[in-house]
Structure formats: C-alpha cells, structure tokens
Amino acid sequence: MDNLPKDLPADLPEDSPKNTHQSLDPEDWSAFRQQSHRMLDDMLDFVEHLRERPVWQPIPQEARAKFQVALPQQPQTLANAHQTFMNDILPYGPGNSHPGFMGWVQGGGSPVGMLAEMLAAGLNANTGGRDQMPLEVERQIVRWMRELFAFPDSASGVFVTGTSMANLMAVLVARTVALGKNVRQHGVREAAHQLTAYTSIEAHGCVAQAMDLAGFGTAALRRIPSNDLFQMDTAALSAAIAADRAAGLQPFFIAGTAGSVDVGAIDPLNEIADIAAREACWFHIDGAFGALGMMSPKIAPLLHGIQRADSIAFDFHKWGQVQYDAGFLLVRDSTQHTDAFAAPVAYLRREARGLAGGSPWPCDFGPDLSRGFRALKTWFTIQVYGTEKLGKVISQTCDLAQYLVQQIALHSCLELLAPVALNVVCFRYRDPTIAPANQLNLDDLNRDIVTDLHESGLAVPSTTTIRGQLAIRAAIVNHRTDRSAIDVMLSAVLKLGQERYSAAIYCSK
C-alpha cells in the first residue's frame, strides 16, 4: 500500500457536468430495503406453506400473455415487477419443491440453499478464475468429494450446470488421454483407429449426446444390454469390446451408471472397473443422483467400486437437495483433467501475486470462463445440515419407495413393472379380472391417469417405458415427501384409473 501514488486526482473542476452519472443502485435505499424484505418474506412464506399449494397447475392464457409484450423502454417499479412475479410466475412453476412432486429426479432445494443463493447473487462473483475466496470454497468442496469417494489427493473437481455437461467433459478428458493433447488441435480425424465407447442400454441419453458433441458420433457408442435387474450385462460388455478390437477399432471409454434414469438401477461398478482396467479404458460413472448415496451408510455398499472410477459426474441439486443448478465432475488425475481444458492465453495471464494469482483456476478444468458461485449454496447445505442428516434424507427416500412397493402389492389392479433398487418405482394400473388380450389400451390409460394427476394438482409422477410397456414412474427425491404424499398419489391413481376404465373410452387391442 505504501507504493500507491500520493497525488491522486482532486475533485472535479467547478465547471464539470453534474448529476450525469447513471447507476442501477436505488436512489432510496431505505425504500428498496423495505421492498427487499417483503420479497424475502414472500419466498419464505412460499416454502413454508408449499404443502397447501397444488403441486402443479395449468398456466392460464392471460398469464402467458403478460410475457408476450414488447421490449420495455422505460423503467417500472420494483414493487410492480415483484407483484407480477407473485401473480403470474410463482404459482405456475414446475413444482419440484413440493412433497407431491415425484415426476422426475429433481431435488426440492432447502431454505438454507435459498438464502445462500441470495448471498452469492449479492457478491456476484465470476468464479472462472483469479485469486478470490469463492474459489477456496469450491476447492473445499473438491476436497470433501475426494474424501466422500475415497479419491486421491491428486483428484480435481469442478462445478458445472449438471451431469449432462459433466458427462460430456468426461468424454473429452478420456479422448485426450487416449489420443494425446494434440487431439485438441487436430481433432479425432487423425487418430490411427476409430475410438469406441460403451454404456448400458439403460443409461441416460446424455451419454450418447456427449459422444455426438465430442465429435465421435452416436454410432461410436455401444449400448450394452441389461440383465433382469436393469444393470449392464458385463459379459456382453466384454464381448462388445473384443469384437471392436477384432475389427481394428480402439475402445477408450466405459460409462457405468449409478442410479439409472428409468428405474434407478446401479450397474455392477466393481466388475466394470475390472474390465476397464484390463482393457485400458477410461472408467466413468454417471452418478447424476445415485453417487451421493455414498452419504448414506445404507446405500453406500450398493455403490461398491465407485472409488475405482477415473471420473464421476453427479448433481448436488438432486439427492443433495441443493438449489438448481449445481452439477459436478470429479476426476481422479488432475493433470489429465487440465490437459483436456487448460488454454493459456494472454488475457488469462497468471501472476505470483495480486488478483491474477491463485492458479490453477476453474477455467483450467472445464470450458466455462464466466461461471456463477455454485459452490456457496452447496457449501452452506453441507455445512449446515452435515452429511449424516443428508444421508438420512437419502435413505428416507429409498424407504418411501419400498413403502410404495408394499402399497402397490395390496391392490390387484396395480402392477409393479421393474425391481426397485433405490428410490424410483415404476408401476401401472390394469384390470386383473380381464384377460390380457381383452384389456383396454393400457398405455393410453396410464398416460391419461398421469396427465389427470398433474392437472389435479395432487401429485406429479411421470411416465416411462419399461420392456415395451408404459409405466407410471414415481421418483422420490424430495426431502419433503412423506408417506402421506405417497398415499395421496396412490389413492388418486386408483380413483382415476377406476373412473377411466369404467368409462370404457379406450379401444382394446
């Protein structure tokens, strides 16, 4: 500080223009503070009274019309904008915070995460790089994840939007390991052999998309059959790799799944790790929601072998109950990680001191230079609740899934369509008194039951296809979901199914 110049500019001359500076700060901080408190209270009221609201409701046309107006030229008051939010946005959200939401694998967030997001927005840190405390928070999360997954100190990690992005980044790291750093300049066209990748037929579609975006094409991804538990068939995996090698191709990447998208199955990770080691393939795990089961002593044994992965992709905003979005990629070898993404350029010059210090930066571990402070809401969630409580919440969702399975078994008109490994239950409504050949169109019937449920506001399951049959899919992820929410959903399915079946509006096939 002693080196600062002593002759700093004096006040502006008398004839300088006055009051021409434009700022977005409020002119009346007291009034702004009062309105801010009102907005915070409204959101706390919303979260506190979620159970009294419908899970989801259709959006009226008049509400949509308010967002089809011309670009505003003149300012309006913050109070008016807030009122529009309260009237026309908040009531028509997706509903994933509600205990009756079981449609897709989405976490419910928490009041703690909401407040942390507000703090992060106030700080407004760009966490792409540079020597700032928000990066130390992110590095703390990396260290915690090394501990959780028994990864070495050499492991690196980075926050991203979600597992779809993390899976793509894992493919790019594996590509660089397989072909060398020159692939970043010359692309895959100069590879001596065509590279091939492998995943289960039950894997999320973003794995195939990652192969597409990485330039390999989806045809280079082998979709391995699954067994009766919807897990990857490891014998079929070994056979597919052997066939590709015999054809002169180069296997390089195997993606196991920890919590499959349709039924929540966990692939035999330890067996896949053995195959990957034998075949010199990168072993990646798509653990979008299932990987954080490591926080639960009850679920962790099901994930045996996850500690052997070369990389793991997962989302804190699912089982971790962090506000959206908070995806994460953990890579065993930080050098291999940076080899795939670091791009030294003059405007990102690193220094030994000052704000340009603190290397390496998050932008060395992924494609994002401009990125928000996702680590803060994750840090707050883990710090305030602790992994023991978060693990109990994870176990609770799996216990609720088993409760739902038990209730399904009590009703002859309900049929379980897949085994339940974790927290996803797939079932359907049918008439047990009628021969299968004379049943109504069960796919249409169950699809309409789900749509009716959505519009009722009572519950939101989703649909999927299990072995060619449309299923009602209940993914129990939200920490607010309890047995009463399960009972409401199941009672509504039974009532709606009976009403629609009795109406005989479906053509038999």
PyMOL commands that set and color helices and strands:
alter all, ss='L'
color gray80, all
select helices_A, chain A and resi 29-48+50-52+61-65+78-88+90-92+111-123+133-148+163-179+183-186+188-190+205-213+218-220+234-246+269-279+290-295+300-303+306-308+334-341+346-348+362-364+374-409+436-438+442-456+483-503
alter helices_A, ss='H'
color red, helices_A
select strands_A, chain A and resi 156-160+195-200+221-224+250-257+282-286+311-315+327-331+414-416+424-429+462-466+469-475
alter strands_A, ss='S'
color yellow, strands_A
deselect
rebuild
show_as cartoon
